[in-house]
């Protein structure tokens, strides 16, 4: 039986059919690797007590202190401020690709998004979801109730890749829908013209949103392990191209590096986070990026 830590590996999480179990195992595996968690909802450490006031959650009352003082006190955690989060999932046809990994790009993205939703709900943070390709397919407003996790996981589990995608257009539409400052987490391979995407990311930052861009590629798209003559197909345009793998490998890898550099620079200059991932990587790199972004807010 795999340990919780092993569920950080994509090839192992593939054996878990239920998305709720995937999310729980990824998070528990990640947390078991942390020596201490300063994040509200996971830490048993707190900075001080304060008197209970109307509106406080009764679950935070310290009953041991009440037994001694006959007064209600709540535990004041190091971080009490909630953040509203939104998961933005690209359902383009290219996200269905896998060469030799257990998870497609979409499988990987959904598993990661499920784990982040699990984290936020257990931190009592509101979390919402938007799935899109050429247009928005489904949208869930942000909620912090436990039932919200089930709603998000059910929608993610039913998500299927479609045709072409319009990342920039959907980011702009999202910005028009959500007026309050939020943490926006985008999951996409971003295999598209970067210029309009970069402009949309700048607009989100200008509106006050925190942004984390998870660019998820297949392991083969990063390493280009092909040999001989290869028939490459664009899943969104359905066009085929017969190429000599050895002849184009260097140019392909250079072009990919340049594409990622464009997104990296754009995110850096606007204050967003860019997380380059591939489907062979453990999930803890992405989770650490999320938590470090969240911690920076306090």
LOBAPA-917067 format. One record per residue (C-alpha): residue in three letters; x, y, z. Coordinates in steps of 0.25 Angstrom, whole numbers, plus 2048, in hexadecimal, padded with zeros to 3 digits. Example, Ala and Ser with C-alpha at 12.3 -4.5 7.8 and 13.67 -1.06 7.14 Angstrom:
ala8317EE81F ser8377FC81D 
***
This chain:
unk800800800 unk80680D7FC unk809817807 unk803825807 unk81082B802 unk8108227F6 unk8038287F1 unk80B8357ED unk81082D7E1 unk80782D7D5 unk80981F7D1 unk80381A7DF unk7F88247E0 unk7F381E7D3 unk7EF8127DA unk7E58197E2 unk7D881A7DB unk7D08237E4 unk7D48327E3 unk7D18357F1 unk7DA82A7F6 unk7E58307EC unk7E483D7F2 unk7E4838800 unk7F082F7FE unk7F883A7F6 unk7F6844802 unk7F983B80D unk805836806 unk80A844804 unk807848812 unk80E83C818 unk81A842811 unk81A84F818 unk820850826 unk81785B82A unk80B862824 unk809871827 unk7FC87181F unk7EE873825 unk7E6866826 unk7F285C826 unk7FA862832 unk7F785F840 unk80086A844 unk7FA878846 unk7FF88584A unk7F6889856 unk7E888885C unk7DE89385A unk7D0895860 unk7C488F858 unk7BC899851 unk7AF897849 unk7B289283B unk7BE88983F unk7BD87A83C unk7B9873849 unk7C2867844 unk7CE870847 unk7CA872856 unk7D586C85F unk7CD864869 unk7D9862872 unk7DA870874 unk7CB872877 unk7CC867881 unk7D786F889 unk7D187D887 unk7C287B884 unk7C4885879 unk7C488286A unk7D1883862 unk7D487F854 unk7E287B84F unk7E8886846 unk7EF88083B unk7FC886834 unk7F3888827 unk7E588B829 unk7E289281C unk7DA88B812 unk7DE88B803 unk7D48887F8 unk7D987F7ED unk7D587B7DF unk7DA86F7D7 unk7DA8727C8 unk7DB8657C0 unk7DE8647B2 unk7D78597AB unk7DD85A79D unk7DF84E795 unk7EE84F796 unk7ED84D7A5 unk7E983E7A2 unk7F783B79D unk8008317A4 unk80C82979D unk81081F7A8 unk80C8257B5 unk8008207BD unk7F982D7BE unk7F58367B2 unk7F78457B4 unk7E98467B8 unk7E983B7C2 unk7F58417C8 unk7EF84F7C9 unk7E284A7CE unk7E98427D9 unk7F184E7DD unk7E58577DD unk7DD84D7E6 unk7E984D7F0 unk7E985C7F0 unk7DA85D7F2 unk7DB8537FD unk7E685C804 unk7DE868803 unk7D1862808 unk7D885D814 unk7DE86A816 unk7D0870816 unk7D387880A unk7C887A7FF unk7CC8737F2 unk7C58747E4 unk7C786D7D7 unk7C78717C8 unk7C98677BD unk7CB86C7AE unk7CF8697A0 unk7CA873796 unk7C08787A0 unk7BD8767AE unk7B78687B0 unk7B48687BF unk7B58727CA unk7B48707D9 unk7B487D7E2 unk7BD87C7EE unk7B88767FB unk7BF871807 unk7B586780B unk7B985880C unk7AF855801 unk7B685E7F8 unk7C28547F7 unk7B88497F2 unk7B28527E8 unk7C08567E3 unk7C58487E2 unk7B88437DB unk7BA84E7D1 unk7C984B7CF unk7C683C7CE unk7BC83E7C2 unk7C58487BB unk7CA8437AD unk7D384A7A3 unk7CC850797 unk7D285778B unk7D986478A unk7DB86E795 unk7DB87D798 unk7E387F7A4 unk7E488E7A4 unk7D58907A0 unk7D18887AC unk7DA88E7B6 unk7D489C7B2 unk7C68967B3 unk7CA8917C1 unk7CF89F7C5 unk7C28A57C1 unk7BA89B7CA unk7C389C7D7 unk7C48AA7DC unk7CA8A77EA unk7D98A47EC unk7DC8957EA unk7E788B7E9 unk7E68867DA unk7EC8787D7 unk7ED8757C8 unk7EF8677C3 unk7F38667B4 unk7FE8617AB unk7FE86F7A5 unk80186A797 unk7FC877791 unk80088578C unk80688A79A unk803899797 unk7F489A799 unk7F68907A5 unk8008997AB unk7F78A57A9 unk7EC89E7B0 unk7F589A7BC unk7FA8A97BD unk7EB8AD7BE unk7E88A37C9 unk7F48A97D1 unk7F08B77CE unk7E28B47D4 unk7E98AF7E1 unk7E88A07DF unk7F38977E3 unk7F788D7D8 unk7FE8807D7 unk80087A7C9 unk80286B7C9 unk8078687BB unk8058597BA unk80C8517AF unk80E8437AC unk81B83D7AF unk81E83A7A1 unk81B84979D unk82684D7A6 unk8308427A2 unk82C83F794 unk831830795 unk82C82D787 unk83582677C unk83582576D unk82982A765 unk81E82E76E unk80F83176A unk80B83D773 unk7FD841774 unk7F784E779 unk7EB849782 unk7E4857781 unk7E5859772 unk7E684A76E unk7F284D765 unk7FD843763 unk80C846760 unk81683B75D unk82483F763 unk83283A765 unk83383A774 unk84283B774 unk84284676A unk83884F772 unk83B84B781 unk844857783 unk83B86177D unk82F85C784 unk83685C792 unk83B86A78F unk82D86F78B unk827868798 unk83186F7A0 unk82E87C79A unk81F87A79C unk8218777AB unk82A8837AC unk82088C7A7 unk8168887B1 unk8208887BC unk8258967B9 unk81689B7B8 unk8128957C5 unk81F89A7CC unk81D8A87C7 unk80E8A97CB unk8108A27D9 unk8098957D5 unk80F8877D7 unk81287E7CC unk81486F7CF unk8198667C3 unk8158587C6 unk81584B7BE unk80D83E7C0 unk8198367C6 unk81B8407D1 unk81683E7DF unk80B8477E4 unk81284D7F0 unk8198577E7 unk80C85E7E3 unk80685D7F1 unk8128647F7 unk81186F7ED unk8028717F1 unk8058717FF unk81187B7FE unk8088847F6 unk7FD883800 unk80788680C unk80C892805 unk7FE898807 unk7FF899816 
***
